[in-house]
Amino acid sequence: MPGRWVYKVKLHPDDSVKEYKSRWVVKEFMQREGVDFFDTFAAALFPKTFRAVCSLKASWGWPIYQMDVSDAFLQNLIDSEICMAPPEGFYPAGSVCQIQRSIYGLNQAPQFVI
């Protein structure tokens, strides 16, 4: 499965360049359901559940915290065998890498595997 580079320029508030970022991603559109993956997952919260938790928080005076996991898609182990072509120049031509952890663009990336 091929991948591609995604580039981003981070800017300071005065529009001067802060840093250049890049990441290697999988071309998700090339994955075939039933061959490369069998199910997808998107963590979502039902509105009823959110309202119930907020109601409990208000009535019991509980504190509520929010957190964001940076690089959350890169932390998950994947349970299927996925092979992809590495970026050009990193390995000899025709090499193949087996992915052990999630990478951006995989349909399996949001799944949590224990």
C-alpha positions as CSV (number, residue, x, y, z in Angstrom):
1,M,0.0,0.0,0.0
2,P,1.5,3.3,-1.0
3,G,1.7,6.4,1.2
4,R,2.5,10.1,0.7
5,W,4.0,13.1,2.5
6,V,1.7,15.8,4.0
7,Y,3.4,19.1,4.6
8,K,2.3,22.0,6.9
9,V,3.8,25.4,7.7
10,K,3.1,26.6,11.3
11,L,3.0,30.4,11.6
12,H,3.6,32.9,14.5
13,P,0.8,35.4,15.2
14,D,2.6,37.9,13.0
15,D,2.5,35.5,10.0
16,S,6.2,34.7,10.1
17,V,7.2,31.1,9.8
18,K,7.5,29.2,13.1
19,E,8.2,25.7,11.8
20,Y,7.8,23.3,8.9
21,K,6.1,20.0,9.7
22,S,5.7,16.9,7.7
23,R,4.2,13.4,8.2
24,W,4.0,10.2,6.2
25,V,0.4,9.0,5.8
26,V,-1.3,6.0,4.1
27,K,-3.4,6.6,1.1
28,E,-6.7,5.6,2.7
29,F,-8.7,5.6,-0.5
30,M,-6.6,2.6,-1.7
31,Q,-7.8,0.3,1.2
32,R,-10.5,-2.1,0.3
33,E,-13.2,-3.1,2.8
34,G,-13.1,-6.9,3.4
35,V,-9.5,-7.2,2.1
36,D,-7.5,-4.5,4.0
37,F,-9.9,-3.8,6.8
38,F,-13.1,-5.3,8.1
39,D,-14.7,-2.6,10.2
40,T,-14.1,1.0,11.1
41,F,-14.5,2.9,14.3
42,A,-15.2,6.5,15.3
43,A,-15.4,7.3,18.9
44,A,-18.6,9.4,19.4
45,L,-20.7,10.3,22.4
46,F,-24.4,10.2,22.3
47,P,-26.0,13.6,23.2
48,K,-28.2,11.9,25.8
49,T,-25.2,10.5,27.6
50,F,-23.4,13.9,27.5
51,R,-26.5,15.6,29.0
52,A,-26.8,13.0,31.7
53,V,-23.1,13.4,32.7
54,C,-23.5,17.2,32.7
55,S,-26.6,16.9,34.9
56,L,-24.8,14.6,37.4
57,K,-21.9,17.0,37.4
58,A,-24.1,20.0,38.2
59,S,-26.2,18.2,40.9
60,W,-23.3,16.7,42.7
61,G,-20.9,19.6,42.2
62,W,-18.3,17.3,40.5
63,P,-15.4,19.0,38.6
64,I,-15.2,18.3,34.9
65,Y,-12.0,18.1,32.9
66,Q,-11.2,18.0,29.3
67,M,-8.1,16.4,27.7
68,D,-6.7,16.0,24.3
69,V,-4.3,13.2,23.4
70,S,-1.7,14.5,21.1
71,D,-0.8,11.9,18.4
72,A,-3.6,9.7,19.5
73,F,-3.7,8.0,16.1
74,L,-0.1,7.0,16.4
75,Q,-0.4,5.3,19.8
76,N,-2.6,2.3,19.0
77,L,-1.3,-1.1,18.2
78,I,-3.1,-2.7,15.2
79,D,-4.3,-6.3,15.2
80,S,-4.0,-7.0,11.4
81,E,-1.0,-7.3,9.2
82,I,-0.5,-4.2,7.1
83,C,2.4,-3.7,4.7
84,M,3.2,-0.5,2.9
85,A,5.9,1.0,0.7
86,P,8.3,3.1,2.7
87,P,9.1,6.8,1.7
88,E,11.5,7.0,-1.2
89,G,15.1,7.3,-0.1
90,F,14.7,5.6,3.3
91,Y,15.1,2.0,2.1
92,P,16.2,0.4,-1.1
93,A,13.7,0.5,-4.0
94,G,11.1,-2.3,-3.8
95,S,11.2,-2.6,0.0
96,V,8.1,-3.2,2.0
97,C,7.5,-2.3,5.7
98,Q,5.1,-4.0,8.0
99,I,3.2,-1.5,10.2
100,Q,2.9,-2.4,13.9
101,R,1.2,0.8,15.1
102,S,-1.4,3.1,13.7
103,I,-0.4,5.7,11.1
104,Y,-2.5,8.6,9.8
105,G,-4.9,7.5,7.0
106,L,-5.5,3.9,8.1
107,N,-9.1,2.9,8.5
108,Q,-8.0,1.0,11.6
109,A,-6.3,4.0,13.2
110,P,-9.1,5.0,15.6
111,Q,-9.6,1.5,16.9
112,F,-8.4,0.8,20.4
113,V,-6.8,-2.7,20.5
114,I,-5.8,-4.2,23.9
